[in-house]
Amino acid sequence: MTMQVTTEGRLPALLSSADEQDLRGLVTPLISDNLDRLSGVTGLTRYNGSGKLVGTALTVKTRPGDNLGMYQAMTMMQPGHVLVVDGGGDLTNALCGDLMRAYAVARGCAGFVIDGAIRDVATFAAGDFPCYARGVVHRGPYKSGPARINVPVCIGGQVVNPGDVLVGDEDGLVVFAPAETRRLVEAARAKLRQEQAIMAEIEAGAERQTWLHGALEGLGVAPYTA
């Protein structure tokens, strides 16, 4: 029987170490706010107990419940790649578990993002290897194919292209083109400074706050009077 796994083009280039470190210092809401609050993966759960995901997408489009393509991609990935698997959101069969996790860690994989199911969640929860998935099931996968590697995929309503940058933490996942990295880092840092100023104003204790009352007034909301 012929097993169909095809790969398109060259493997995506990886983030520079400087860009990776800069992104590790930023939480996903700061990045999301500078993507017009429209971009980002939704509906997936973070299963790792600790650790942050920052890396470059190596994508897999697979038949639901089948991990043949994921197997092949694991032999191709380089340190810093995030294995991004479009399993159609199917929860019938798990696409990976603790064995594939252990191999990925040994190969320097930056994490898993799986629009499908995983298993052996206790192992993921006990460690810091990033893993986001649609859900959990004890049933294992098939290995029949077909699958396509290094193609655009859809993960939780977000198109992810090969080479896209992924950042994930407790608040979720954001995805963007690598050309956007420096702009987003600087914009997110500016947003952080703005939020730090607001927090300082709150901690100063004044009842009237420029970020709150000023925003309401600017939007034409009449002040409340008892």
Backbone bond lengths (Angstrom), bond angles and torsions (degrees), N, CA, C in turn:
res aa  C-N    CA-C-N  psi(-1)  N-CA   C-N-CA  omega(-1)  CA-C   N-CA-C  phi
1 M - - - 1.457 - - 1.529 109.53 -
2 T 1.313 116.94 132.96 1.459 121.92 178.15 1.522 109.69 -84.01
3 M 1.326 116.33 127.83 1.459 121.50 178.67 1.516 108.35 -102.38
4 Q 1.309 117.58 122.96 1.450 122.55 -170.33 1.531 111.67 -96.08
5 V 1.321 115.91 106.84 1.461 122.31 169.73 1.517 107.21 -132.52
6 T 1.323 116.92 118.96 1.459 120.66 -178.96 1.522 109.69 -118.12
7 T 1.333 115.62 148.28 1.461 122.39 179.16 1.521 108.79 -121.39
8 E 1.334 115.51 132.46 1.461 121.27 -179.27 1.533 110.40 -101.96
9 G 1.315 116.82 124.53 1.458 121.00 170.89 1.517 115.08 67.13
10 R 1.321 114.54 -166.45 1.462 122.55 -179.62 1.512 111.05 -85.73
11 L 1.317 116.13 155.40 1.460 119.85 176.06 1.524 109.75 -64.53
12 P 1.333 117.31 144.29 1.470 119.91 -177.40 1.521 112.71 -67.20
13 A 1.338 114.55 145.16 1.463 120.58 175.54 1.517 109.98 -67.06
14 L 1.318 116.11 150.05 1.464 122.13 -176.07 1.526 112.23 -90.98
15 L 1.314 115.69 156.78 1.461 122.02 172.18 1.518 110.27 -58.47
16 S 1.320 116.54 146.84 1.456 119.13 170.99 1.524 109.17 -70.64
17 S 1.317 116.43 156.10 1.463 120.16 179.92 1.523 111.14 -62.96
18 A 1.334 117.39 -33.57 1.469 120.91 179.27 1.525 110.61 -66.63
19 D 1.331 116.97 -44.96 1.459 120.25 178.44 1.522 110.88 -64.10
20 E 1.319 116.07 -40.23 1.464 119.34 178.83 1.521 111.26 -60.33
21 Q 1.324 117.11 -46.77 1.460 120.26 -179.31 1.524 111.59 -64.49
22 D 1.330 117.64 -38.92 1.462 120.41 178.20 1.528 110.82 -62.83
23 L 1.325 117.06 -41.88 1.463 120.54 -179.44 1.520 111.72 -69.85
24 R 1.316 117.77 -30.84 1.468 120.30 177.94 1.530 111.30 -64.77
25 G 1.312 116.31 -23.02 1.463 119.94 -179.94 1.515 113.99 -87.03
26 L 1.347 117.60 6.28 1.462 121.14 -176.17 1.521 110.24 -123.93
27 V 1.336 116.63 134.88 1.469 119.80 176.03 1.531 109.02 -81.36
28 T 1.324 115.66 155.53 1.466 119.17 -175.04 1.533 114.06 -62.29
29 P 1.349 121.48 -34.91 1.468 118.21 178.52 1.530 113.41 -59.73
30 L 1.335 117.62 -34.51 1.462 120.03 178.46 1.524 111.10 -64.76
31 I 1.338 116.22 -37.64 1.458 120.19 177.96 1.522 110.44 -73.04
32 S 1.327 115.98 -45.15 1.468 121.18 -178.55 1.519 112.04 -58.72
33 D 1.328 116.95 -40.30 1.469 120.32 -179.75 1.525 111.76 -62.67
34 N 1.320 116.56 -22.29 1.463 120.47 179.24 1.531 112.62 -100.93
35 L 1.324 115.29 10.98 1.465 122.21 170.07 1.524 109.35 -112.99
36 D 1.341 115.45 29.98 1.465 123.31 179.23 1.525 113.09 63.29
37 R 1.333 116.99 14.35 1.468 122.36 179.98 1.527 111.81 58.01
38 L 1.317 116.26 26.22 1.459 121.94 -179.69 1.525 112.09 -111.66
39 S 1.322 116.41 -23.49 1.455 121.12 -173.67 1.526 110.35 -96.46
40 G 1.319 115.63 154.41 1.458 119.62 174.83 1.516 112.49 130.52
41 V 1.324 114.73 149.11 1.460 122.15 179.18 1.524 109.18 -78.96
42 T 1.327 116.53 135.99 1.467 121.08 176.14 1.529 109.69 -125.26
43 G 1.330 115.09 155.42 1.459 120.20 173.57 1.510 115.83 89.48
44 L 1.335 118.21 -4.13 1.457 120.94 176.77 1.525 109.96 -98.28
45 T 1.328 115.80 153.36 1.462 122.57 -179.66 1.520 109.88 -110.10
46 R 1.313 115.36 140.87 1.478 121.10 176.43 1.525 108.20 -84.83
47 Y 1.334 116.79 122.33 1.465 120.76 -176.00 1.521 114.02 -105.17
48 N 1.320 119.10 -13.39 1.459 120.22 176.75 1.522 109.63 -76.96
49 G 1.337 115.76 142.75 1.455 120.09 -177.89 1.511 113.58 -73.28
50 S 1.318 117.24 -28.12 1.461 122.23 178.64 1.523 107.70 -153.14
51 G 1.325 115.46 178.45 1.456 119.53 178.31 1.516 112.79 95.70
52 K 1.326 115.62 152.34 1.461 122.68 -178.44 1.517 109.88 -118.51
53 L 1.322 115.72 142.24 1.462 121.04 178.55 1.526 109.63 -95.81
54 V 1.320 115.47 123.36 1.462 122.48 170.33 1.521 106.57 -143.53
55 G 1.323 116.94 122.12 1.456 118.26 -179.76 1.508 112.77 -179.34
56 T 1.325 113.87 -171.25 1.462 123.32 -174.50 1.521 110.18 -111.50
57 A 1.321 116.81 133.82 1.462 121.65 -174.55 1.526 112.73 -72.16
58 L 1.336 115.22 125.16 1.460 123.53 163.15 1.520 105.18 -111.98
59 T 1.317 116.76 111.51 1.462 121.18 -165.77 1.536 112.61 -97.74
60 V 1.345 113.68 150.87 1.459 121.84 176.03 1.525 108.24 -137.33
61 K 1.317 116.81 128.84 1.456 122.78 171.60 1.521 107.14 -108.68
62 T 1.335 116.91 118.12 1.452 120.08 -173.01 1.520 112.42 -130.46
63 R 1.309 115.22 157.31 1.451 120.31 171.20 1.529 108.49 -64.38
64 P 1.331 118.97 138.62 1.468 120.51 -179.53 1.532 112.18 -53.04
65 G 1.338 114.93 134.60 1.463 120.99 176.98 1.508 115.42 78.65
66 D 1.340 117.88 8.04 1.467 121.78 -175.65 1.528 108.92 -124.08
67 N 1.333 117.68 128.60 1.464 119.68 -176.76 1.525 114.00 -115.67
68 L 1.323 117.21 22.53 1.458 119.58 177.55 1.530 110.60 -59.42
69 G 1.326 117.26 -43.88 1.456 120.51 178.81 1.514 112.34 -64.41
70 M 1.309 117.04 -36.54 1.464 121.07 178.03 1.532 110.20 -65.88
71 Y 1.327 116.35 -40.01 1.466 120.27 175.02 1.538 110.49 -56.13
72 Q 1.323 115.49 -49.65 1.468 119.12 -178.54 1.520 111.51 -62.99
73 A 1.333 117.03 -43.25 1.461 120.66 -179.40 1.527 111.68 -61.83
74 M 1.326 117.17 -32.98 1.465 119.85 -179.95 1.525 111.90 -67.00
75 T 1.323 117.32 -26.12 1.467 119.57 176.74 1.525 111.92 -79.93
76 M 1.335 116.65 -14.18 1.459 122.11 -176.16 1.524 113.23 -101.06
77 M 1.324 117.10 -25.74 1.464 120.86 -170.21 1.518 112.08 -64.88
78 Q 1.316 114.58 151.70 1.453 123.00 176.32 1.522 109.27 -113.66
79 P 1.339 118.32 158.80 1.460 119.74 177.28 1.520 111.64 -54.68
80 G 1.334 116.01 126.74 1.455 120.80 -177.10 1.510 113.72 106.76
81 H 1.338 117.41 -15.26 1.458 120.14 175.71 1.532 110.48 -76.46
82 V 1.329 115.24 141.05 1.461 122.48 170.18 1.520 106.96 -102.66
83 L 1.323 117.33 126.10 1.453 120.82 178.37 1.526 107.94 -81.21
84 V 1.338 116.12 111.46 1.464 122.78 -176.06 1.528 107.59 -109.95
85 V 1.328 116.65 112.66 1.459 121.72 -169.68 1.523 110.57 -117.59
86 D 1.319 115.21 118.66 1.461 121.81 175.00 1.519 108.20 -92.14
87 G 1.336 115.04 98.98 1.456 121.47 177.46 1.510 112.66 -102.39
88 G 1.327 116.20 19.28 1.458 120.54 177.11 1.511 114.61 70.59
89 G 1.351 117.11 13.60 1.459 120.07 -179.87 1.512 113.95 72.88
90 D 1.331 117.48 10.46 1.462 121.57 -176.21 1.534 111.37 -74.11
91 L 1.340 115.86 137.48 1.465 120.85 -178.57 1.527 112.25 -114.83
92 T 1.323 117.09 16.11 1.457 120.80 -177.31 1.523 112.10 -72.87
93 N 1.327 116.54 -41.70 1.463 121.89 -178.66 1.519 109.90 -134.58
94 A 1.324 116.12 139.40 1.464 121.14 178.93 1.524 110.30 -73.01
95 L 1.319 115.88 138.46 1.461 120.87 179.65 1.519 113.00 -89.13
96 C 1.329 117.54 -17.48 1.468 119.50 177.72 1.516 109.92 -159.88
97 G 1.343 114.65 166.71 1.460 121.77 178.48 1.511 110.24 -152.16
98 D 1.341 116.20 -152.17 1.464 119.40 -170.77 1.531 113.71 -69.19
99 L 1.331 118.29 -30.47 1.468 119.36 -179.49 1.526 111.28 -67.85
100 M 1.329 115.81 -45.51 1.463 119.23 178.75 1.518 110.48 -67.66
101 R 1.321 116.44 -35.26 1.464 119.96 175.51 1.528 110.28 -60.17
102 A 1.338 117.70 -46.61 1.462 121.62 -177.63 1.526 111.05 -61.78
103 Y 1.330 116.32 -41.08 1.461 119.46 179.14 1.525 110.72 -66.75
104 A 1.320 116.63 -41.47 1.461 120.44 179.70 1.517 111.55 -62.24
105 V 1.320 117.19 -42.21 1.462 121.41 177.27 1.531 110.04 -60.23
106 A 1.333 116.44 -44.43 1.460 120.68 -179.05 1.524 111.66 -64.04
107 R 1.332 117.38 -29.47 1.466 121.77 -178.94 1.527 113.02 -88.67
108 G 1.326 118.26 -1.73 1.460 120.67 178.97 1.510 114.27 82.22
109 C 1.327 116.70 17.06 1.467 120.51 176.62 1.524 109.62 -58.72
110 A 1.334 116.78 140.82 1.462 120.76 -177.40 1.522 112.82 -82.63
111 G 1.341 118.05 -15.06 1.457 119.71 178.49 1.517 112.18 155.46
112 F 1.334 114.99 172.14 1.463 123.32 175.27 1.521 109.23 -113.39
113 V 1.330 116.15 137.87 1.464 123.11 168.69 1.519 105.68 -129.51
114 I 1.330 116.71 111.46 1.460 120.76 -168.21 1.521 110.51 -128.61
115 D 1.327 116.04 115.23 1.463 119.60 173.25 1.522 107.26 -86.76
116 G 1.317 113.44 75.67 1.454 124.51 -175.82 1.510 107.58 176.22
117 A 1.321 116.64 -163.77 1.465 121.21 -175.40 1.521 111.76 -102.21
118 I 1.340 114.74 155.27 1.460 122.84 170.72 1.527 108.22 -125.70
119 R 1.324 116.46 174.89 1.467 121.22 172.23 1.527 108.95 -142.32
120 D 1.331 116.85 -177.80 1.469 122.20 -174.95 1.525 110.86 58.73
121 V 1.323 115.68 44.09 1.462 119.85 -172.73 1.524 112.89 -67.14
122 A 1.322 118.33 -23.82 1.467 119.59 178.49 1.521 110.72 -61.48
123 T 1.330 116.74 -37.20 1.463 120.50 178.51 1.523 111.05 -66.29
124 F 1.329 116.71 -43.61 1.462 119.73 177.09 1.529 110.80 -61.83
125 A 1.329 116.53 -43.79 1.462 121.01 -176.68 1.520 112.30 -65.54
126 A 1.323 117.00 -28.16 1.466 120.58 -177.22 1.518 112.78 -81.80
127 G 1.322 117.44 -9.05 1.462 119.55 -174.21 1.513 113.57 -123.25
128 D 1.343 115.04 -172.25 1.463 121.11 -176.75 1.529 112.43 -115.71
129 F 1.346 117.17 13.06 1.460 119.51 176.20 1.523 108.36 -77.81
130 P 1.345 118.15 118.86 1.462 119.99 -173.66 1.528 112.71 -65.90
131 C 1.327 115.34 132.53 1.458 120.96 176.91 1.518 109.84 -147.70
132 Y 1.326 115.33 122.30 1.461 122.52 174.52 1.516 107.56 -118.34
133 A 1.332 117.25 134.86 1.454 120.58 -178.54 1.522 109.91 -148.80
134 R 1.334 114.79 164.60 1.461 120.92 -179.77 1.518 111.90 -73.35
135 G 1.358 117.72 -32.58 1.456 120.21 -177.78 1.510 111.25 -178.13
136 V 1.333 115.18 -166.78 1.462 122.72 -172.90 1.527 109.55 -132.83
137 V 1.332 115.85 140.90 1.460 120.95 171.68 1.527 107.80 -154.09
138 H 1.325 116.54 148.95 1.468 120.18 -178.48 1.527 112.69 -78.86
139 R 1.336 118.37 -22.23 1.460 120.64 -176.76 1.530 111.34 -69.43
140 G 1.321 116.06 135.63 1.457 121.44 -178.82 1.516 113.43 -81.59
141 P 1.340 116.59 174.24 1.465 122.02 -174.29 1.534 112.42 -88.76
142 Y 1.321 114.36 167.52 1.455 122.69 167.06 1.526 108.78 -98.29
143 K 1.323 115.34 165.72 1.471 120.97 -179.96 1.532 108.42 -134.75
144 S 1.301 114.73 65.21 1.459 120.28 -177.89 1.521 112.86 -114.32
145 G 1.352 117.79 -19.06 1.450 120.63 -172.73 1.521 109.72 76.13
146 P 1.309 117.64 -173.87 1.461 126.64 -0.33 1.525 112.04 -81.13
147 A 1.324 114.88 169.36 1.465 120.82 175.97 1.515 109.10 -155.61
148 R 1.327 114.47 154.24 1.464 121.02 176.52 1.522 108.40 -127.61
149 I 1.311 116.15 135.99 1.462 122.64 -176.82 1.526 109.26 -114.30
150 N 1.340 114.57 142.26 1.473 121.46 176.03 1.531 111.53 69.23
151 V 1.326 115.44 43.03 1.467 122.49 177.47 1.528 108.42 -127.32
152 P 1.329 119.11 159.95 1.468 119.94 173.98 1.526 110.87 -60.38
153 V 1.335 116.14 138.61 1.461 122.01 178.97 1.526 108.89 -131.21
154 C 1.319 115.32 167.45 1.467 121.05 176.30 1.514 108.57 -117.52
155 I 1.326 116.04 121.88 1.460 122.38 -177.33 1.524 108.18 -126.22
156 G 1.313 116.87 112.21 1.456 119.86 177.33 1.514 113.38 55.26
157 G 1.331 117.05 41.28 1.451 121.18 178.95 1.514 115.48 82.17
158 Q 1.322 117.35 1.09 1.463 122.09 -177.96 1.531 109.76 -114.56
159 V 1.315 117.05 126.45 1.461 120.14 172.57 1.527 108.40 -72.70
160 V 1.322 115.76 129.01 1.464 121.61 176.77 1.518 107.72 -119.51
161 N 1.318 115.71 121.69 1.458 121.64 178.70 1.521 110.73 -95.92
162 P 1.317 117.86 151.18 1.465 119.18 174.23 1.533 110.07 -54.76
163 G 1.319 116.24 131.77 1.458 120.65 -179.55 1.507 114.91 91.62
164 D 1.330 118.29 -9.12 1.464 119.95 175.61 1.526 110.46 -61.04
165 V 1.327 115.47 154.47 1.457 121.92 178.30 1.517 108.76 -93.81
166 L 1.326 116.37 134.85 1.460 122.16 175.79 1.515 109.83 -118.28
167 V 1.334 115.32 136.86 1.462 121.97 173.63 1.522 106.67 -130.34
168 G 1.337 116.09 127.28 1.449 119.97 -178.60 1.511 111.99 -136.82
169 D 1.331 115.49 141.44 1.462 121.64 174.80 1.523 108.70 -147.36
170 E 1.341 116.91 -156.99 1.463 120.65 -177.54 1.520 113.16 -63.47
171 D 1.325 117.48 -24.26 1.463 121.57 -177.48 1.525 113.79 -89.16
172 G 1.323 117.86 -9.24 1.453 119.88 177.94 1.515 113.14 130.49
173 L 1.338 114.21 -156.66 1.464 121.78 -172.45 1.522 111.21 -125.38
174 V 1.319 116.29 135.78 1.463 121.26 169.19 1.521 108.41 -120.01
175 V 1.332 114.91 150.76 1.456 122.16 -176.86 1.527 108.55 -135.72
176 F 1.323 116.69 137.82 1.459 119.79 178.36 1.523 110.15 -156.47
177 A 1.333 115.05 161.09 1.463 120.99 178.61 1.529 109.83 -68.15
178 P 1.328 118.00 144.71 1.469 120.05 -178.49 1.524 114.00 -58.65
179 A 1.335 117.01 -28.86 1.466 120.21 179.05 1.519 112.37 -64.70
180 E 1.325 117.26 -18.00 1.460 122.31 -179.19 1.535 113.18 -88.43
181 T 1.319 117.35 -5.03 1.464 120.58 -169.61 1.523 113.20 -58.26
182 R 1.321 118.34 -52.98 1.466 119.52 -174.95 1.516 111.51 -66.31
183 R 1.335 117.34 -40.38 1.459 119.54 177.52 1.525 110.38 -59.55
184 L 1.318 116.57 -44.29 1.466 119.97 -177.45 1.523 112.16 -68.80
185 V 1.316 117.08 -37.25 1.469 119.64 177.69 1.522 110.05 -60.93
186 E 1.326 117.38 -48.07 1.464 120.33 -178.17 1.525 111.60 -67.71
187 A 1.336 116.64 -40.14 1.465 119.77 179.51 1.523 111.06 -67.34
188 A 1.328 117.07 -39.14 1.465 120.31 179.28 1.528 111.04 -67.50
189 R 1.314 117.42 -37.16 1.471 120.61 176.68 1.530 110.57 -64.52
190 A 1.335 116.98 -39.71 1.463 120.38 177.07 1.521 110.67 -64.19
191 K 1.317 117.10 -40.64 1.461 121.84 177.17 1.521 110.68 -63.47
192 L 1.314 117.21 -39.35 1.458 121.13 177.70 1.525 110.94 -62.35
193 R 1.319 117.54 -43.98 1.466 120.40 178.50 1.530 110.46 -62.18
194 Q 1.312 116.77 -39.05 1.461 120.69 177.65 1.526 110.85 -62.76
195 E 1.325 116.72 -43.86 1.465 120.24 -179.32 1.531 111.43 -69.24
196 Q 1.319 116.77 -34.03 1.470 119.60 176.69 1.526 110.91 -64.90
197 A 1.338 116.76 -37.03 1.466 120.69 177.24 1.531 110.48 -66.08
198 I 1.326 117.01 -39.85 1.471 120.60 177.62 1.524 110.15 -64.23
199 M 1.320 116.93 -43.48 1.461 119.86 179.50 1.525 110.91 -62.20
200 A 1.322 117.01 -38.97 1.465 119.98 177.49 1.527 110.56 -63.28
201 E 1.319 117.02 -38.53 1.463 120.54 177.80 1.528 110.68 -65.21
202 I 1.313 117.69 -42.11 1.473 121.27 177.60 1.520 110.38 -61.52
203 E 1.326 116.24 -46.45 1.466 120.45 -177.48 1.518 112.41 -67.81
204 A 1.345 117.40 -21.38 1.468 120.24 176.46 1.524 111.51 -69.12
205 G 1.325 117.57 -20.90 1.461 120.91 169.35 1.509 117.72 94.82
206 A 1.341 119.43 -0.68 1.464 119.93 -179.37 1.525 110.51 -67.82
207 E 1.351 115.04 140.58 1.464 118.39 178.29 1.526 110.61 -67.53
208 R 1.326 115.88 -43.85 1.470 119.34 178.11 1.521 109.63 -82.51
209 Q 1.305 114.90 127.39 1.456 121.30 -178.25 1.528 108.97 -121.70
210 T 1.338 115.71 132.63 1.459 118.51 -178.02 1.529 111.79 -65.50
211 W 1.335 117.21 -35.65 1.467 120.23 -178.18 1.528 111.90 -70.96
212 L 1.348 117.26 -25.42 1.461 121.75 -177.01 1.532 111.26 -99.13
213 H 1.322 115.61 -63.88 1.460 119.58 -178.19 1.530 110.99 -65.98
214 G 1.336 116.24 -38.86 1.458 119.64 178.84 1.527 111.95 -63.09
215 A 1.333 116.03 -38.37 1.464 119.78 178.57 1.520 111.06 -65.86
216 L 1.330 116.56 -43.58 1.469 120.13 179.23 1.525 110.98 -61.90
217 E 1.323 115.98 -44.96 1.468 119.61 179.99 1.523 111.48 -64.33
218 G 1.339 115.71 -38.96 1.452 119.60 179.98 1.521 112.84 -65.69
219 L 1.323 116.00 -24.88 1.463 121.63 179.25 1.522 111.81 -94.68
220 G 1.328 116.31 4.37 1.450 120.19 175.52 1.516 114.86 79.96
221 V 1.320 117.50 19.06 1.457 120.98 177.96 1.534 108.77 -84.58
222 A 1.314 117.36 122.31 1.448 122.00 -177.23 1.517 110.94 -67.39
223 P 1.354 118.35 140.61 1.449 121.31 177.92 1.536 111.07 -61.51
224 Y 1.309 115.37 145.89 1.478 120.27 177.85 1.522 109.12 -77.56
225 T 1.321 115.40 135.25 1.466 120.42 173.63 1.515 108.51 -126.88
226 A 1.315 115.67 131.38 1.480 120.70 -178.48 1.508 111.51 -68.43
